[in-house]
Amino acid sequence: MKIISLIIFSSCSLLAQALLLEENFEYELGDLTGSVNWTASPTTGTSEIQVVDGNLSYSAYSSSDVGRMIFLDAPGGSTNRRGAKRSFTLTSSGTIYISFLIFATSTAEMNTNDTDGDYFFNTSNSTGGSLKNIINVKQGSSGDKYNIGYRKTTSQTPTWYGTELSVSTTYLIVVSYTFQTGSDDIKLWINPSLDGSEPAADIEISDGVDYSDINYVQFRQNAKSGDFYIDGIRVSDSWSQAPLPVELIDFNAAVIDNSIRLSWATATETNNYGFEVERTADRLNEGLHKWINIGFIPGHGTSYSPKFYEFFDYNPPIGNLKYRLKQIDLDGSYKYYNTFAEVTFGITDIKEEQFPGGFTLYQNYPNPFNPKTTIKFSIKRQLKEWNNTSLKIYNALGQEISSLLNKQLQAGEYEIEFDANELPSGMYYYTLKSGEYTHTRKLLLIK
């Protein structure tokens, strides 16, 4: 299943860069307006917007794969269903950015392609009576195609993006609203780059009545507004708050004796206070549990050179473990990476009890070493599904340095020499894998 990612933004040189709202729908299943943050708007009709299980994903978007999502269900015909709105920091100058992910499930409840369609999203002012940043949809040339339209006010005809979009396909859409002298400006982008500064817009509109202020995001289930999943809303006063201000380049997990070693690196950092490490576990296939915070590692503030981090989980539960990072800015705003580190802990010990003897990975000798050392391991009982055995060396970032072995082996004792003549001094790791068996140990190179 692919996702449509929708981002709405604006920018302000007069305001400090800040994330004004992040909404990941971490509520109970059921009516969205049952949460403390959302209110019904409009209140007419029945069938409120629903909080449902699951997540939407978009590469490099920091609010993907977090919490739950909502479903907008257009009724078709001529009757609207209830919508919902949520407030963010009141803004009356500069530019405002709002982002979210969408996934269109069907075009059946959209107008045909020869109409102006219907709208499912807008922003509004502090009184709720002025609608701007309106996004329309209508059916395309076939049942699996649709069009995205954009307009500044309800009295305008939408300006349609020139290329039809596909159901069950991922798109990133960005719109902005800028308060300025003369007519305020709005823009729309589809699939813009999140790697750098704000790119040129696909649609730009300045005509129409301007805002006095902007205060709400609003979703609607209009008669012909289509069926969509929505997730990961972000409101910001800068383009740079759409992607993460901290660029993650690596995140790995490895079993080290009776603990889990997590390692990661960043290419650049902006206002990085630090990282909270969170874990969830599938305890012997009983099902994933909720994310829990297990520690914190301070960041480097603002940096334009690679930085390296390490965290040890010294009391991991038995099972399939999954880790994620929550990056926190100096102003308290935060983002989740959609990169996860996964590892199995303790299950192999149960396997060895079932099959006495099992496998043993010994500490290398000598250790510390320069530049050669010997790694010894034993296969004491031959198990068919564990025939293929690999032995690999990793650096402190979890990157593979050398593959010493990758072949089928019979039961027995084995020794392999590792020559680190071309490597710099430092801590390294060696991992033995054979079927479901995995074990990692440290080795220290000192030159």
C-alpha positions, -999 to +999 in steps of 0.1 A: +000+000+000+014+034-009+007+067+008-001+102-004+017+127+017+003+162+020+022+191+036+009+226+041+034+252+051+042+289+052+074+309+061+082+339+083+115+357+085+102+377+115+094+347+137+118+322+153+117+288+136+093+266+156+071+236+153+037+250+163+018+217+162+025+180+157-005+157+156+000+119+154-035+109+165-024+091+196-060+087+208-084+059+215-101+043+185-134+059+175-147+095+170-119+120+166-139+146+184-138+124+215-103+136+221-095+167+241-078+185+211-104+183+183-139+198+181-167+190+156-168+215+127-192+216+109-215+200+135-243+191+111-248+156+100-238+123+115-208+099+111-178+118+126-142+114+115-128+082+129-095+074+146-083+041+132-053+018+137-023+020+114+001+046+101+010+064+069+046+067+058+066+091+037+104+090+032+122+118+051+090+131+067+095+132+104+059+125+115+054+093+096+048+059+113+038+074+146+006+069+166-025+062+147-044+079+118-079+091+109-103+082+081-124+107+061-155+090+046-173+111+020-210+100+019-216+107-017-250+121-028-257+157-016-254+154+022-222+163+042-210+145+073-193+160+103-159+175+101-133+184+128-109+212+136-079+217+158-062+250+169-026+260+168-007+292+177-026+322+165-006+338+136-012+372+119+021+379+102+048+361+083+042+327+068+027+295+083+035+259+073+011+229+079+019+194+067+001+160+067+000+126+050-029+114+029-039+082+013-068+081-012-087+048-010-113+054-037-126+080-062-162+067-060-173+095-037-157+123-058-174+145-084-168+136-120-139+152-138-160+179-155-169+197-122-150+218-097-150+189-072-153+192-035-129+201-007-117+180+023-092+204+039-089+241+048-075+265+074-096+290+093-092+321+114-097+326+151-135+329+148-137+299+124-156+319+099-130+326+072-118+296+051-085+297+032-059+272+019-087+251+005-078+218-012-103+203-036-104+169-053-124+155-083-124+123-103-098+120-131-100+104-165-104+069-150-116+053-118-081+051-102-072+087-111-080+120-094-070+157-095-059+180-067-071+216-069-061+246-048-078+279-041-074+308-017-111+314-008-144+295-012-156+320-038-128+311-062-126+284-089-098+259-080-065+260-099-059+224-108-025+207-108-016+197-143-010+160-137-036+135-125-028+116-093-033+079-087-052+062-060-029+042-037+001+062-047+023+084-025+025+121-031+039+150-010+019+182-013+030+215+002+010+247+005+018+280+021+000+311+033+021+344+036+009+376+052+023+405+033+017+441+021-009+440-007-025+407-015-014+377+007+002+349-012-005+312-013+016+284-030+013+247-037+040+221-043+037+185-052+066+161-043+090+189-034+125+180-022+129+180+016+167+181+014+173+219+012+157+253+010+122+260-002+119+252-039+098+269-066+061+263-063+039+244-087+009+268-081+009+303-068-022+325-061-024+360-047-060+371-057-088+368-032-098+381+002-070+380+028-068+366+063-067+387+094-052+358+113-049+320+110-057+297+139-071+263+128-066+233+106-099+217+095-109+184+078-142+178+062-164+149+050-182+167+023-206+149+000-180+145-028-147+151-010-135+115-014-123+088+010-089+094+026-066+083+054-049+113+071-018+111+094+011+131+107+000+168+108+027+194+113+023+232+116+055+253+114+067+288+107+096+275+086+102+252+057+130+235+076+107+221+102+091+197+076+121+174+073+142+167+105+166+194+114+190+166+124+200+144+095+203+108+106+227+087+085+229+054+104+210+035+132+219+000+142+213-026+170+235-055+180+235-081+208+266-076+230+268-103+257+236-096+278+228-062+265+217-044+233+241-019+218+225+009+197+246+031+175+238+060+152+254+089+135+242+123+122+256+142+092+244+176+104+226+190+135+205+221+141+195+231+176+197+194+187+191+191+225+194+153+223+177+119+217+153+099+237+156+061+230+124+042+229+118+005+227+089-018+220+089-056+222+072-086+207+077-109+237+080-144+222+055-135+195+028-123+219+025-091+200+040-056+200+037-036+232+036+002+235+067+023+230+085+031+263+113+056+270+145+038+281+171+066+281+184+099+268+216+109+250+226+146+248+230+161+213+256+185+199+234+216+194+243+229+159+270+210+140+280+206+103+303+176+108+294+139+115+286+130+151+285+095+166+263+082+193+261+050+214+235+037+239+234+004+258+201-013+268+214-033+298+181-049+307+163-059+275+133-082+276+134-115+258+118-113+223+119-094+191+129-059+200+124-027+180+140+007+188+134+042+176+148+077+183+129+108+194+150+138+185+144+169+207+152+205+198+165+231+222+131+247+222+114+215+233+099+206+200+105+170+189+103+146+159+105+108+155+127+092+129+110+067+107+142+046+108+140+016+132+167-007+147+155-043+152+171-072+170+162-106+186+173-111+222+172-142+243+152-164+219+184-182+207+191-193+243+158-211+243+167-227+211+200-240+226+181-255+255+160-274+230+191-285+211+218-291+238+253-280+227+243-254+202+268-228+192+295-209+211+313-177+201+345-172+221+363-139+229+390-132+203+426-136+213+447-116+218+424-087+227+434-059+225+454-068+194+476-053+167+471-060+138+460-097+139+437-116+162+420-150+161+383-156+164+372-190+176+337-205+176+322-240+179+292-258+163+286-286+188+254-300+173+246-301+136+212-285+129+200-286+093+185-251+093+216-236+108+241-249+082+249-216+066+272-197+089+286-161+086+312-142+106+314-104+100+333-075+114+315-041+121+328-007+131+315+015+159+287+027+136+275-008+129+288-006+093+302-039+079+340-038+076+348-073+065+331-106+058+354-134+072+331-163+065+298-171+047+294-208+039+279-241+051+297-257+080+295-290+097+296-294+135+330-288+149+355-262+163+367-233+140+393-206+142+396-176+118+423-150+117+413-114+113+440-090+099+432-053+107+464-039+093+445-013+071+421-002+098+425+026+124+426+020+161+393+017+178+365-006+191+351-031+166+325-059+168+323-094+154+290-112+148+284-149+142+252-158+125+240-194+118+203-198+110+185-183+140+216-181+161+233-146+164+260-135+188+282-104+189+314-096+209+338-066+211+373-065+199+398-037+205+424-026+179+453-006+194+481+005+171 
